Amino acid sequence: MVMLYFSGTGNSKYIAELFCKGKNIPCHSIEENINFGELIASEDVIGFCYPVYMSGVPRMMREFVSQHMKALKGKKIIIFSTQYQFSGDVTRSFAILFPKDYVNVIYTEHFFMPNNMNDVPILPVANGKSLNKSLEREKKRMRSVWRDIQNGKVKKRGFSIISRIRGLPRALLLGAAERRANRAVSIDSDCSKCGLCVKVCPMNNFTMDNEGVRHNHNCTMCYRCINLCPKKAISVLLPVKVKRQYKGIPGGMSNGDKK
């Protein structure tokens, strides 16, 4: 078994690594510079962990699956999603990236982690004690996951009729948000031209020249740049000045994981 994850600001990285420590299996960010085709082909069970964006699977992860579709054929699949609130059938939305009967989904679970979308004022940003409360709750959930998998229990959270109904707005929400993010990323005058956003963006969406930083209309909405910018100079969905940044799990803020 191997776990593969995409993490914008550390939530999915935390869950993926927590699972792997309990099962003593390897864990890799899909941003790493390794031969994923060979890695996937060599394992029987492939785990995936990713954040939920507007009730859907991030473009970064969708493109990874498409790239490695051939190697994934016939594999057993475990799916973990991390989200702020229940998003319906978001694990099923990952499963249907594959043709019917192409893979065998044996376990799925949703993990509830703090919001990292800090340019949407109505959503709270959790740090400190409130963050720790979330982590303790999800550690308990993970212990249940370990027991289930150890006992061979098949569980598919997000596949029920109710979950599918709640997930119906996904196509509209995700598509609209991705189109907006591709055109609406903004860098304000507080930018210090430090180049950190250029370095950490998983989509190579930023470039810098003598005139400053600009975006290339290629955003996956991971919010890594916004939460790491030392001047809080970047926004994605709404043209507002960021006031609070999500600092993520101590020592776990994803900054590219390009090993």
Secondary structure as UniProt FT lines:
FT   STRAND          2..5
FT   HELIX           11..23
FT   STRAND          27..29
FT   TURN            30..31
FT   HELIX           36..41
FT   STRAND          45..51
FT   TURN            54..55
FT   HELIX           59..67
FT   HELIX           69..72
FT   TURN            73..74
FT   STRAND          76..83
FT   HELIX           90..95
FT   TURN            96..97
FT   TURN            100..101
FT   STRAND          104..112
FT   TURN            118..119
FT   TURN            121..122
FT   HELIX           129..150
FT   TURN            151..152
FT   STRAND          155..156
FT   TURN            157..158
FT   HELIX           161..166
FT   TURN            167..169
FT   HELIX           170..184
FT   STRAND          186..187
FT   TURN            189..190
FT   HELIX           196..200
FT   TURN            202..203
FT   STRAND          206..209
FT   TURN            210..211
FT   STRAND          212..215
FT   HELIX           224..228
FT   TURN            230..231
FT   STRAND          234..235
FT   TURN            250..252
//
